[in-house]
Amino acid sequence: MPLVVQVAYPISDGSETTALGGEAREFLNHRTHTLKQQYSTYGFLDWAAVFLPCIAWLRKYNVRRNLIVRTSDLLLSLYSLQFMHRALGLACALADRAMQ
C-alpha cells in the first residue's frame, strides 16, 4: 500500500495568510537588512571578489615576501605549468597522429 502524504498550503486571498509564518518572515527581514548593510559598503573590487575569489587572494598576496624573497611560489608554478604543457603536448601529438 503506497504511503500518501497530504500537504496543505495556505492560500493567499489578500489577507495576511501567506506561505511564510511569523518567525520565518522575521528571520528573512532581519537577514535582508543585515545583507543590505554589509554589501552597501562594497566597492568594485569587493564585488569582483564575490564572483572571482582569486581577486580576494591576489589583494592579500605579499609579492615581496612570497615571490621574490622565497622563490618557492615561482618555482612551483613553473613546475606545475611544465606538467600541464607536457600533457597538452602529448594530447596534441596523439590527435595529430590519429588524423594521419
HUNOR-V175410 format. One record per residue. N is the residue number from 1. SS is DSSP state (alpha for helix, beta for strand, coil for the rest). PHI is phi in radians with two decimals (* if undefined). Layout:
<<N;SS;PHI> <N;SS;PHI>>
//
This chain:
<<1;coil;*> <2;coil;-1.22> <3;coil;-1.47> <4;coil;-1.98> <5;coil;-2.01> <6;coil;-1.68> <7;coil;-2.10> <8;coil;-1.84> <9;coil;-1.78> <10;coil;-1.16> <11;coil;-1.80> <12;coil;-1.59> <13;coil;-2.02> <14;coil;1.65> <15;coil;-1.55> <16;coil;-1.36> <17;coil;-1.33> <18;coil;-2.35> <19;coil;-1.26> <20;coil;-1.69> <21;coil;-1.37> <22;alpha;-1.12> <23;alpha;-1.20> <24;alpha;-1.15> <25;alpha;-1.12> <26;alpha;-1.11> <27;alpha;-1.10> <28;alpha;-1.12> <29;alpha;-1.11> <30;alpha;-1.12> <31;alpha;-1.14> <32;alpha;-1.10> <33;alpha;-1.10> <34;alpha;-1.10> <35;alpha;-1.16> <36;alpha;-1.11> <37;alpha;-1.16> <38;alpha;-1.15> <39;alpha;-1.48> <40;coil;-1.21> <41;coil;-1.64> <42;coil;-1.26> <43;coil;-1.69> <44;alpha;-1.09> <45;alpha;-1.17> <46;alpha;-1.14> <47;alpha;-1.19> <48;alpha;-1.10> <49;alpha;-1.22> <50;alpha;-1.15> <51;alpha;-1.64> <52;coil;-2.22> <53;alpha;-1.05> <54;alpha;-1.12> <55;alpha;-1.16> <56;alpha;-1.11> <57;alpha;-1.18> <58;alpha;-1.15> <59;alpha;-1.18> <60;alpha;-1.66> <61;coil;-1.26> <62;coil;-1.63> <63;alpha;-1.15> <64;alpha;-1.08> <65;alpha;-1.31> <66;alpha;-1.60> <67;alpha;-1.76> <68;alpha;-1.63> <69;alpha;-1.23> <70;coil;-1.76> <71;coil;-1.44> <72;alpha;-1.10> <73;alpha;-1.09> <74;alpha;-1.15> <75;alpha;-1.15> <76;alpha;-1.19> <77;alpha;-1.18> <78;alpha;-1.14> <79;alpha;-1.11> <80;alpha;-1.23> <81;alpha;-1.12> <82;alpha;-1.08> <83;alpha;-1.16> <84;alpha;-1.14> <85;alpha;-1.24> <86;alpha;-1.13> <87;alpha;-1.13> <88;alpha;-1.13> <89;alpha;-1.11> <90;alpha;-1.13> <91;alpha;-1.12> <92;alpha;-1.17> <93;alpha;-1.14> <94;alpha;-1.16> <95;alpha;-1.18> <96;alpha;-1.15> <97;alpha;-1.20> <98;alpha;-1.23> <99;alpha;-1.32> <100;coil;-1.44>>
//
